[in-house]
Amino acid sequence: MYTAPITARSSGPRANGIAVALFLILLAIGIGIGALLHSRVPIIIGGLVGIYLLFSVKVADQWEKVAVLRLGRYRGLRGPGIFYLIPVIDQLSRYVDQRVRVASVTAESTLTRDTVPVSVDAIIFWLVWNAEKSILEVEDFVGAISLSAQTALRESIGRHELAQLITERETLGQELQRILDEKTTGWGITVQSVEIRDVRIPQALEDAMSRQAQAERERQARNILGQAEKEIADKFLQAAETYRGNPVALHLRAMNMLYEAIKEKGSTIIVPSTAVETMGLGANLAMASFAETQTLAASKPPANTPPGNQSQP
């Protein structure tokens, strides 16, 4: 289906403001002269001349062109502005609007290259650059543009896969513009641009594509997690190589880890005896305990000292 606004005016006998004003002026002059002369002849003459001008004076807007046919033969284009023609002998074609126009085209349930039914909406911007060709070469150029655009859109959809239609809309629009421009140049019409407005797919296919995308994201997440685990293992391997050649560094690292754990948590840490022997923690803990005992003993008074001889604080 297609929808295209037809802005060109018909070529029938339509009055314009200037022609109507001339008719009324001449009729009023005839009535005035007839009233002075007490005769109907001036009224009749004024009315006939006014009717002649009413059908012979035409006006085309700034953006319009119209072809004049004299006894069926093309005599040339008229407009914009005021122009004259001979009633009955001269005929006018349809007025051609030379502004940029918009046509909306829809291709429904069209199969793509990978046999997926889609519905595509496109907008076509076009204009008439040669009014003479558009009038003489094509009977209804508005309908011809719309039908040609619909056919070209279906052909382009059949040559592309669904992923291309979704991700490469600009490329599809440029292809449609090229196809249409080659066809319409001989009609005096040029297609300025084509925009793909929407691509719709069946609901069942949307659900399947959503599940596929979700599975793809989960696969990527698992790959990233596995890569992180591999990098961590490589770092541990490098650290092991470093500590194997330098046991002092390993002891310092172990003691730092214990200190950080005690400082942060403030709880009891159970350390294997092998680690204690390796790091020499037994001697360190014994020295720390002995020093604490000596401090407590020095702070207490002797047991045989009378209470009265104790110094007052």
ABEGO torsion letter per residue (X at the ends): XBBBBBABBBABBBBBAAAAAAAAAAAAAAAAAAAAAGBAAAAAAAAAAAAAAAAABBBBBAABBBBBBBGGBBAEBBOBEBBBBBBGABBBBBBBBABBBBBBBBBBGBBBAAGBBBBBBBBBBBBBABAAAAAAABABAAAAAAAAAAAAAAAAAAABBAAAAAABAAAAAAAAAAAAAAAAAAAGBBBABBBBABBBBBAAAAAAAAAAAAAAAAAAAAAAAAAAAAAAAAAAAAAAAAAAABAAAAAAAAAAAAAAAAAAAGBBBBBBAAAAAAAGAAAAAAAAAAAAAAAAAAABBBAABBAAABBBX
